[in-house]
Amino acid sequence: MNWMSLALGAGGVIAVQAAVNSRLGRELGHPALATCASFAIGTLCILLYCLLVRLTIPSTQTLLRVPVWAWFGGLLGTIYVLAVITTTPKLGVGTVAGLTVAGQMIMAVALDHFGLLGLERHPISLGRLAGMALLIVGVVLLKRF
């Protein structure tokens, strides 16, 4: 499997998800309802996948070893989806996608630089700073033109 292609495809899916969930939010009358629907459908789909591939449920001992902060991914995902549903109708998919990617890169460089959340350290470099600057310029161009 080509991992870079998978990651690129995931980025494309995120843009489509923003448009789809934005429409769902308008139809349901509130972004929070669309977020609930999105996560409910996603939960059902991933549960079905887990059943189909017959994944083993981790032991209680394994679950207790997980750091408390590692359980907050779902909360972070909820914040992300709600924010995207709320901002997409106002800013457009391109601008929202650009801003979220820029935000991801800024946070990723900080996490890497300091080795936060159990990650290996990757110090900030001139190339990484240039990449972030280019992303920000790209967002400005998307919004202005």
C-alpha positions, 0 to 999 in steps of 0.5 A, a space after each residue: 500500500 502506498 501510505 502517501 496516497 492513502 494520506 492524500 486520499 484522506 485529505 480529499 475525504 476531509 474536504 468532501 466531509 466538510 461539504 456533506 456535514 455542512 449540508 447536513 447541519 443546514 438540513 437538521 437545523 444546527 451544526 451540533 445535530 449534524 455532528 451527532 449524526 456524523 459520529 453516530 454513523 461513523 461509530 456504527 460503521 467502525 463497529 461493523 468493520 471491527 466485527 467483520 475483521 473479528 478484532 479482539 477486545 483489549 483486556 481491562 489491564 490493557 485499557 487501564 495502561 492507556 494514559 488518560 489523555 489518550 482517550 480524548 481523541 473522540 472529544 478532539 474529533 468532535 470539536 473539529 467536526 463541529 467547527 468545520 460544519 459551523 465554518 464551512 458555509 461562512 468561509 467555503 470548503 477551500 478556505 476551511 480546508 486550508 485553515 485546518 491544514 495550516 492549523 494542523 501543520 503549526 500544531 504538528 511542528 510544535 508537537 514534533 519540536 517538543 516531543 509532546 504526547 509521547 512523540 519522538 522529537 523532531 526539532 523545528 527547522 528553516 524548511 519546516 518554518 518555510 512550509 508553514 509560511 507557504 501554507 499560510 500564504 496559500 490560505 490567504 490566496 484561497 480566501 482573497 481570490 
